[in-house]
Amino acid sequence: GGEGATCFCSSRPPPISLRDYLARFTGFMGCSHECYVLSFAYIDRLLQRNPAVTVSPRSCHRMLACSLVLAAKFQDDTFYSNKFYAKIAGLSLQEMNKLERRMLELLDYRLVVDLEEFESYRRLLCDAAAAQPTDSQADAR
């Protein structure tokens, strides 16, 4: 039902930018670089498979958190508990568990990304990163 479309939405946008939120995960999670590519692939698949799910200021943080957790668990030999991930994400353990379960269902439990698909997502992320001004360039404006 409608639950799938809204399960990633918070009641209001979090008070942290998506960039800072990602930096928070990068700092605390220590996952492999591949996890970021997989996370991007999972979000893209989620949106392609479920047109009712949309990215918005109220949903993007939770989608990112959940996709990174799934990627770390799938890809990396070392990963943490959902309690730890929930703390980084600013969510309750119950909410983290619910979001993870829902994203897995919406992805039909398909977490394998073949090499060609992985490379295309990796290139997209690298191109996007190269196009972003660095913090020092942004400060100079």
C-alpha positions, 0 to 999 in steps of 0.5 A: 500500500501507501506505506512503501511510498512514505516509509522513508519520509521523516516528519520534517527535513533533518537539520543537517545537509545531505553532504554533512550527513554523508560525511558523518557516515564516512567518518563513523562507518569506515566502509569500503569505497565500493559501498558508496557505489552500491548505495547509489545503485540501490537507491537508483534501483529502488526508484526505478522499481517503485515509482511511488517512492520519491527522493525529497528533503524528507526522504533522502537522508533515510534512503542514504542511511539505509542503502549504505547499511545494506551495502556495508552488510553485503560488501564488507567483511566487517560491519556494525550492528544496526544499533550503531548505524541507527545512532549515526543516522539519528534514528531509533533502532526500531526505525532503522530495522523497519527501513532496512527490511522495507528497502530489502523488500522494495529491492526484491532482496536483489543486492548483487550489482554486476561489474558492468553496472557497478562500473557505470555507477562508479563513473557517474559518481566520479564525474559528479564528484569532479564537477563539485567545487571543493570547500576551498573553492566554494569559500572563495566565492 
